[in-house]
């Protein structure tokens, strides 16, 4: 039988560390682009400008709350604030934000820019799109893991208030 608690204890800091790391990269790119757009007004379109701002919000949201859950999990992995339900709510909202942001910037850029045509901030916009999808993948993985742990906790009789680890 597989000891899932051990995997969760090891994997939670890793996956949240990766989410935080790539969200910081996304924050740096989106904040730089937002500052350029505010200063020079040289965005490709209003939709690109607005979607860049939304990704700035999404990355800030993710960093703040992921650090909070990371610290709580290290302090007390079986507390009420680190419960399956608490994680599921946070990760679901975060997943919705990243899905909307990554899909929106992808649509605004037409799936990515061909930098040989000399678009303004072409490399940065492609990186913004790429890292948005990377964070989306990690958040999706974390959300699916929490859903599976929630199902296991429910079958055990703990309900969704049960911790990620027993």
Rosetta blueprint (number, residue, H / E / L):
1 X L
2 X L
3 X L
4 X H
5 X H
6 X H
7 X H
8 X H
9 X H
10 X H
11 X H
12 X H
13 X H
14 X H
15 X H
16 X H
17 X H
18 X H
19 X H
20 X H
21 X H
22 X H
23 X H
24 X H
25 X H
26 X H
27 X H
28 X H
29 X H
30 X H
31 X H
32 X H
33 X H
34 X H
35 X H
36 X H
37 X H
38 X H
39 X H
40 X H
41 X L
42 X L
43 X L
44 X L
45 X L
46 X H
47 X H
48 X H
49 X H
50 X H
51 X H
52 X H
53 X H
54 X H
55 X H
56 X H
57 X H
58 X H
59 X H
60 X H
61 X H
62 X H
63 X H
64 X H
65 X H
66 X H
67 X H
68 X H
69 X H
70 X H
71 X H
72 X H
73 X H
74 X H
75 X H
76 X L
77 X L
78 X L
79 X L
80 X H
81 X H
82 X H
83 X E
84 X H
85 X H
86 X H
87 X H
88 X H
89 X H
90 X H
91 X H
92 X H
93 X H
94 X H
95 X H
96 X H
97 X H
98 X H
99 X H
100 X H
101 X H
102 X H
103 X H
104 X H
105 X H
106 X H
107 X H
108 X H
109 X H
110 X L
111 X L
112 X L
113 X L
114 X L
115 X H
116 X H
117 X H
118 X L
119 X L
120 X L
121 X L
122 X H
123 X H
124 X H
125 X H
126 X H
127 X H
128 X H
129 X H
130 X H
131 X H
132 X H
133 X H
134 X H
135 X H
136 X H
137 X H
138 X H
139 X H
140 X H
141 X H
142 X H
143 X H
144 X H
145 X H
146 X H
147 X H
148 X H
149 X H
150 X H
151 X H
152 X H
153 X H
154 X H
155 X H
156 X H
157 X L
158 X L
159 X L
160 X L
161 X L
162 X L
163 X E
164 X L
165 X L
166 X L
